[in-house]
Amino acid sequence: MSEFLKFFENKVQIAALLFMAVVYLIRLAWLFRFKPSPEKTWPIGNVNRAIRQSIAGIVLPKRMESARRRPGFYTQFVIFHLGVTAAIAATFIIPYRPNLFRIQSVVLGFQIVIGGALLIAILRLIRRLTTPALRIVSTPDDYASIILMILFFAAGMLAVPNHFEKSEWPLVVFFGLTALLLVYVPFSKIGHYLYYPISRFYLGRMMGHRGIFPYRKDSTPSAPPQDKP
């Protein structure tokens, strides 16, 4: 392995990770400066349970109307994010646990998962380009994010075998795209995963406080306590 590739796989990636972490810390510090509005209604629900179920909603498709009506989209969501996880894992395995990718079954498994995500990403781009309603609401960041993910998945499939002795270019392209994504993600829609647990926490707290989530057929709002004279 050349010194250039070693430098690219290690120091460049670490620098990009640190940059992303610093941006996220700044953004979180800014977010938590805003205090949530106090509730002015009587607490009639199970707040803790509502928060747990709100955050866990992503793995409970039956509780989401969109997933119940169009289960295929939820399946695509799962495949896409499994591919993201596999590709990110590969960026750490290749430089720090390369022996794992000497096992052909592991390499094949990663390529299948990343390849599935690549297919979903291409389908998403086609859908965004061919659906009039999506074209209207799409921004340049929407297109840039999905195109970058397509390139990232494609490069990941080629890089996973880690055959640097044959050619280093698949690895150079893969880690180059990884560094680019790490710098770009905090400023793009891909960074939505940072806000998901925060937004779901506050949503669950509000809905649980008001007793409208989680819904139970046998639940009826209790009357507010009466002030004593």
C-alpha beads as a LAMMPS data file, in Angstrom:
LAMMPS data file: protein, C-alpha beads

229 atoms
228 bonds

1 atom types
1 bond types

-500.0 500.0 xlo xhi
-500.0 500.0 ylo yhi
-500.0 500.0 zlo zhi

Masses

1 110.0

Atoms # bond

1 1 1 0.000 0.000 0.000
2 1 1 1.358 3.406 -0.961
3 1 1 2.002 6.123 1.590
4 1 1 -0.555 8.307 -0.180
5 1 1 -3.322 5.734 0.354
6 1 1 -2.309 5.232 3.997
7 1 1 -2.493 8.986 4.522
8 1 1 -5.856 9.161 2.747
9 1 1 -7.369 6.283 4.721
10 1 1 -6.242 7.592 8.092
11 1 1 -5.321 11.226 8.592
12 1 1 -7.636 12.669 5.950
13 1 1 -10.605 10.687 7.284
14 1 1 -9.837 11.606 10.895
15 1 1 -9.593 15.295 9.967
16 1 1 -12.940 15.115 8.132
17 1 1 -14.560 13.325 11.095
18 1 1 -13.269 15.956 13.502
19 1 1 -14.589 18.726 11.266
20 1 1 -18.042 17.107 11.194
21 1 1 -17.997 16.619 14.972
22 1 1 -17.094 20.270 15.598
23 1 1 -19.880 21.504 13.296
24 1 1 -22.384 19.207 15.004
25 1 1 -21.345 20.346 18.470
26 1 1 -21.769 23.970 17.448
27 1 1 -25.164 23.195 15.966
28 1 1 -26.299 21.271 19.049
29 1 1 -25.161 24.091 21.317
30 1 1 -27.217 26.486 19.186
31 1 1 -30.254 24.185 19.260
32 1 1 -30.264 23.740 23.017
33 1 1 -30.223 27.482 23.547
34 1 1 -33.915 27.437 22.670
35 1 1 -36.086 26.507 25.627
36 1 1 -39.228 24.455 24.947
37 1 1 -42.513 26.231 25.544
38 1 1 -44.122 25.287 28.871
39 1 1 -47.287 23.217 28.698
40 1 1 -50.461 25.015 29.769
41 1 1 -52.684 21.933 29.714
42 1 1 -53.322 19.403 32.479
43 1 1 -50.951 16.397 32.362
44 1 1 -53.238 13.467 31.577
45 1 1 -50.957 11.023 29.727
46 1 1 -47.926 8.818 30.233
47 1 1 -45.117 11.123 29.135
48 1 1 -42.219 8.664 29.477
49 1 1 -44.024 5.967 27.522
50 1 1 -44.961 8.455 24.826
51 1 1 -41.333 9.601 24.474
52 1 1 -40.094 6.009 24.169
53 1 1 -42.667 5.119 21.544
54 1 1 -42.119 8.350 19.651
55 1 1 -38.373 7.723 19.333
56 1 1 -38.915 4.031 18.531
57 1 1 -41.504 4.862 15.862
58 1 1 -38.922 4.398 13.120
59 1 1 -38.774 0.655 13.869
60 1 1 -42.542 0.304 14.359
61 1 1 -43.890 0.614 10.810
62 1 1 -47.403 -0.534 11.746
63 1 1 -47.803 2.650 13.780
64 1 1 -47.026 4.849 10.771
65 1 1 -49.818 5.471 8.282
66 1 1 -47.354 5.932 5.413
67 1 1 -45.748 2.537 6.118
68 1 1 -49.097 0.784 6.467
69 1 1 -50.404 2.179 3.196
70 1 1 -47.162 1.823 1.225
71 1 1 -45.013 -0.885 2.845
72 1 1 -42.722 -0.938 -0.178
73 1 1 -41.407 2.509 0.689
74 1 1 -40.617 1.407 4.226
75 1 1 -38.750 -1.612 2.835
76 1 1 -36.740 0.733 0.631
77 1 1 -36.023 2.894 3.677
78 1 1 -34.655 -0.114 5.585
79 1 1 -32.491 -1.345 2.690
80 1 1 -31.122 2.137 2.037
81 1 1 -30.102 2.733 5.634
82 1 1 -28.621 -0.753 6.011
83 1 1 -26.456 0.110 3.016
84 1 1 -25.445 3.401 4.622
85 1 1 -24.466 1.539 7.793
86 1 1 -22.467 -1.066 5.842
87 1 1 -20.649 1.572 3.773
88 1 1 -19.752 3.603 6.859
89 1 1 -18.556 0.452 8.620
90 1 1 -16.345 -0.299 5.604
91 1 1 -14.576 3.052 6.008
92 1 1 -13.357 1.834 9.416
93 1 1 -12.833 -1.845 8.603
94 1 1 -10.600 -1.250 5.571
95 1 1 -7.912 0.800 7.394
96 1 1 -8.189 -0.711 10.880
97 1 1 -9.506 -4.296 10.480
98 1 1 -8.518 -5.213 6.909
99 1 1 -8.326 -8.940 7.673
100 1 1 -12.116 -9.027 7.955
101 1 1 -12.398 -8.323 4.241
102 1 1 -10.154 -11.249 3.418
103 1 1 -13.169 -13.448 4.155
104 1 1 -15.017 -13.721 0.854
105 1 1 -18.430 -14.297 2.448
106 1 1 -18.067 -11.052 4.423
107 1 1 -17.048 -9.137 1.294
108 1 1 -19.985 -10.578 -0.635
109 1 1 -22.406 -9.749 2.179
110 1 1 -21.242 -6.126 2.293
111 1 1 -21.442 -5.809 -1.478
112 1 1 -24.987 -7.190 -1.552
113 1 1 -26.190 -4.804 1.166
114 1 1 -24.423 -1.775 -0.341
115 1 1 -25.601 -2.793 -3.815
116 1 1 -29.187 -2.927 -2.598
117 1 1 -28.835 0.589 -1.195
118 1 1 -27.316 1.733 -4.494
119 1 1 -30.352 0.419 -6.376
120 1 1 -32.745 2.189 -3.971
121 1 1 -30.770 5.431 -4.300
122 1 1 -31.021 5.280 -8.099
123 1 1 -34.769 4.602 -7.876
124 1 1 -35.145 7.580 -5.534
125 1 1 -33.326 9.848 -7.953
126 1 1 -35.482 8.655 -10.877
127 1 1 -38.647 9.171 -8.814
128 1 1 -37.563 12.674 -7.854
129 1 1 -36.837 13.515 -11.485
130 1 1 -40.036 12.038 -12.930
131 1 1 -42.637 12.961 -10.299
132 1 1 -43.942 16.513 -10.927
133 1 1 -44.848 17.125 -7.273
134 1 1 -41.363 16.087 -6.121
135 1 1 -39.658 18.187 -8.773
136 1 1 -41.464 21.274 -7.504
137 1 1 -40.327 20.837 -3.893
138 1 1 -36.818 19.535 -4.679
139 1 1 -33.823 21.758 -4.017
140 1 1 -30.275 21.522 -5.381
141 1 1 -29.268 19.966 -2.060
142 1 1 -31.801 17.155 -2.599
143 1 1 -30.202 16.227 -5.903
144 1 1 -26.640 16.712 -4.667
145 1 1 -27.252 14.514 -1.615
146 1 1 -28.754 11.597 -3.523
147 1 1 -26.143 11.769 -6.309
148 1 1 -23.346 11.775 -3.740
149 1 1 -24.894 8.747 -2.035
150 1 1 -25.129 6.924 -5.383
151 1 1 -21.440 7.575 -6.036
152 1 1 -20.566 6.622 -2.446
153 1 1 -22.390 3.279 -2.674
154 1 1 -20.911 2.470 -6.084
155 1 1 -17.394 3.256 -4.863
156 1 1 -18.013 1.250 -1.694
157 1 1 -18.917 -1.867 -3.663
158 1 1 -15.632 -1.615 -5.576
159 1 1 -13.536 -0.766 -2.511
160 1 1 -14.793 -3.438 -0.099
161 1 1 -12.612 -6.252 -1.538
162 1 1 -9.638 -4.043 -0.554
163 1 1 -7.402 -5.247 -3.390
164 1 1 -4.931 -2.383 -3.098
165 1 1 -2.167 -4.603 -4.457
166 1 1 -4.023 -4.741 -7.814
167 1 1 -5.235 -1.149 -7.947
168 1 1 -5.536 1.599 -5.361
169 1 1 -7.954 3.753 -7.339
170 1 1 -11.178 2.158 -6.020
171 1 1 -9.981 2.860 -2.479
172 1 1 -8.806 6.388 -3.304
173 1 1 -12.189 7.240 -4.851
174 1 1 -14.098 5.642 -1.963
175 1 1 -12.191 7.465 0.754
176 1 1 -12.213 10.681 -1.253
177 1 1 -16.013 10.536 -1.402
178 1 1 -16.117 9.621 2.293
179 1 1 -14.121 12.726 3.230
180 1 1 -16.310 14.869 0.966
181 1 1 -19.478 13.499 2.561
182 1 1 -18.166 14.023 6.088
183 1 1 -17.564 17.693 5.300
184 1 1 -20.807 18.130 3.356
185 1 1 -23.225 16.176 5.569
186 1 1 -23.558 18.735 8.428
187 1 1 -24.747 21.341 5.907
188 1 1 -27.073 19.072 3.922
189 1 1 -30.345 17.225 4.355
190 1 1 -28.331 14.070 5.117
191 1 1 -27.748 15.519 8.574
192 1 1 -31.406 14.924 9.456
193 1 1 -30.396 11.982 11.666
194 1 1 -28.981 14.482 14.167
195 1 1 -32.379 16.093 14.641
196 1 1 -34.543 12.961 14.604
197 1 1 -34.123 11.927 18.266
198 1 1 -34.447 15.531 19.442
199 1 1 -37.630 16.229 17.489
200 1 1 -39.163 12.873 18.419
201 1 1 -38.335 13.439 22.088
202 1 1 -40.176 16.756 22.202
203 1 1 -43.036 15.435 20.082
204 1 1 -43.496 12.450 22.401
205 1 1 -43.320 14.650 25.474
206 1 1 -45.944 17.042 24.166
207 1 1 -48.303 14.340 22.875
208 1 1 -47.873 12.254 26.004
209 1 1 -48.494 15.212 28.280
210 1 1 -51.760 15.915 26.492
211 1 1 -52.807 12.264 26.557
212 1 1 -53.188 11.890 22.792
213 1 1 -50.207 9.576 22.299
214 1 1 -49.821 6.666 22.609
215 1 1 -53.472 6.081 21.748
216 1 1 -55.454 3.435 23.635
217 1 1 -59.036 2.515 22.814
218 1 1 -59.954 2.301 26.458
219 1 1 -58.389 5.613 27.385
220 1 1 -60.500 8.651 28.141
221 1 1 -59.119 11.984 29.240
222 1 1 -59.561 12.503 32.903
223 1 1 -61.084 15.697 34.228
224 1 1 -58.611 18.290 35.416
225 1 1 -58.246 18.555 39.160
226 1 1 -60.457 21.163 40.785
227 1 1 -58.850 23.943 42.706
228 1 1 -59.777 23.892 46.349
229 1 1 -61.431 27.046 47.673

Bonds

1 1 1 2
2 1 2 3
3 1 3 4
4 1 4 5
5 1 5 6
6 1 6 7
7 1 7 8
8 1 8 9
9 1 9 10
10 1 10 11
11 1 11 12
12 1 12 13
13 1 13 14
14 1 14 15
15 1 15 16
16 1 16 17
17 1 17 18
18 1 18 19
19 1 19 20
20 1 20 21
21 1 21 22
22 1 22 23
23 1 23 24
24 1 24 25
25 1 25 26
26 1 26 27
27 1 27 28
28 1 28 29
29 1 29 30
30 1 30 31
31 1 31 32
32 1 32 33
33 1 33 34
34 1 34 35
35 1 35 36
36 1 36 37
37 1 37 38
38 1 38 39
39 1 39 40
40 1 40 41
41 1 41 42
42 1 42 43
43 1 43 44
44 1 44 45
45 1 45 46
46 1 46 47
47 1 47 48
48 1 48 49
49 1 49 50
50 1 50 51
51 1 51 52
52 1 52 53
53 1 53 54
54 1 54 55
55 1 55 56
56 1 56 57
57 1 57 58
58 1 58 59
59 1 59 60
60 1 60 61
61 1 61 62
62 1 62 63
63 1 63 64
64 1 64 65
65 1 65 66
66 1 66 67
67 1 67 68
68 1 68 69
69 1 69 70
70 1 70 71
71 1 71 72
72 1 72 73
73 1 73 74
74 1 74 75
75 1 75 76
76 1 76 77
77 1 77 78
78 1 78 79
79 1 79 80
80 1 80 81
81 1 81 82
82 1 82 83
83 1 83 84
84 1 84 85
85 1 85 86
86 1 86 87
87 1 87 88
88 1 88 89
89 1 89 90
90 1 90 91
91 1 91 92
92 1 92 93
93 1 93 94
94 1 94 95
95 1 95 96
96 1 96 97
97 1 97 98
98 1 98 99
99 1 99 100
100 1 100 101
101 1 101 102
102 1 102 103
103 1 103 104
104 1 104 105
105 1 105 106
106 1 106 107
107 1 107 108
108 1 108 109
109 1 109 110
110 1 110 111
111 1 111 112
112 1 112 113
113 1 113 114
114 1 114 115
115 1 115 116
116 1 116 117
117 1 117 118
118 1 118 119
119 1 119 120
120 1 120 121
121 1 121 122
122 1 122 123
123 1 123 124
124 1 124 125
125 1 125 126
126 1 126 127
127 1 127 128
128 1 128 129
129 1 129 130
130 1 130 131
131 1 131 132
132 1 132 133
133 1 133 134
134 1 134 135
135 1 135 136
136 1 136 137
137 1 137 138
138 1 138 139
139 1 139 140
140 1 140 141
141 1 141 142
142 1 142 143
143 1 143 144
144 1 144 145
145 1 145 146
146 1 146 147
147 1 147 148
148 1 148 149
149 1 149 150
150 1 150 151
151 1 151 152
152 1 152 153
153 1 153 154
154 1 154 155
155 1 155 156
156 1 156 157
157 1 157 158
158 1 158 159
159 1 159 160
160 1 160 161
161 1 161 162
162 1 162 163
163 1 163 164
164 1 164 165
165 1 165 166
166 1 166 167
167 1 167 168
168 1 168 169
169 1 169 170
170 1 170 171
171 1 171 172
172 1 172 173
173 1 173 174
174 1 174 175
175 1 175 176
176 1 176 177
177 1 177 178
178 1 178 179
179 1 179 180
180 1 180 181
181 1 181 182
182 1 182 183
183 1 183 184
184 1 184 185
185 1 185 186
186 1 186 187
187 1 187 188
188 1 188 189
189 1 189 190
190 1 190 191
191 1 191 192
192 1 192 193
193 1 193 194
194 1 194 195
195 1 195 196
196 1 196 197
197 1 197 198
198 1 198 199
199 1 199 200
200 1 200 201
201 1 201 202
202 1 202 203
203 1 203 204
204 1 204 205
205 1 205 206
206 1 206 207
207 1 207 208
208 1 208 209
209 1 209 210
210 1 210 211
211 1 211 212
212 1 212 213
213 1 213 214
214 1 214 215
215 1 215 216
216 1 216 217
217 1 217 218
218 1 218 219
219 1 219 220
220 1 220 221
221 1 221 222
222 1 222 223
223 1 223 224
224 1 224 225
225 1 225 226
226 1 226 227
227 1 227 228
228 1 228 229
